């Protein structure tokens, strides 16, 4: 298995979480504790699974390996990906700040919907760029031995990362929210691969 295959499979979980977030925030209403709790849980997923696990593996393992293989650090695809990671963190921070206010403030609800929409649009485009541009570039640049080294580094990072129980809790959360709101899961093989590789 290639390291980029693992990252692609994690993208499927992230895209599913984005679909659920969009569904819930489109229907978000003041005073709806169920919606507020679902958004809070999803923000936890994006912070711990997406940022602390997935993005960290890209930033701490994949991107340095690509720089060592000759890609520039301060321009080109790596610089763009890092910039978009930071923009996404800004959207997450905005949603965390807005969520308590959205309990009784229609303006905060509208701002939350807007932030969620901007976040989803950013990440959907970001994932297309990684899947279709950056990862194929990595696969061309890196020998099989380089890919094997990445897998070892991913495993080492994950042992110190979010942990198996947290990963399982988030996969179960997406299953539960997906069933509640009718948002389909990723193909089973991709979801299983992502679950097995993050934690």
C-alpha positions, 0 to 999 in steps of 0.5 A: 500500500502507498502512503498516498492511498491512506491519505486518499482514503482519509479524504473520503471520511473528511468528505463524508463529514463535510456532507453531514456538516452541510446538511445540518447547518443548512437546517440549523435553527436556534433552540435546536439542541440536536443540531448544535450537538451534531455540529459540535461533534463534527467540529471535534472530528475536524480538529482531531481527526482531520487536523491532528491526524490527517493534516499532521501526517501531510505537514510533518511527513509527506511534505518534508519528503517531497521537499527533500525530493526536490519540490520547493517549500515556499511556492508551488503545490506544497505552499498552496496546501499549507496555506489552505490548511491554515485557512481551514483552521480559521474557518474552524475557529470561527465556527467554534466561536459562533456555535454557542451564540447560534443557540439563540441568535439568528445572525450567528446562525447565518454566520455559522452557515456561511462559515460552514459553506466556505469551509466545505468549499475550501476543503472539497477543492483542496482534496481535489488538488491533493488527489489529482495533482499533489499525490500523483506528483508524489507517486512519480517522484518517490520510489517504492522504498520512499513510499515504504519509509512514509508508511513507517513514519505515518505509523510512528506519528499515529502511535503518538497521535489521536489514538485508536479509541478516539479514531474509532469514536469518530468513525462511529460518530460519522456512521451514527450521524450519517444514518440519522441524517441520511448521508451515505458512507464512503465505499466500504473498502475506503472507509475501512482503510482510513479507519485502520490507518488513523490512530 
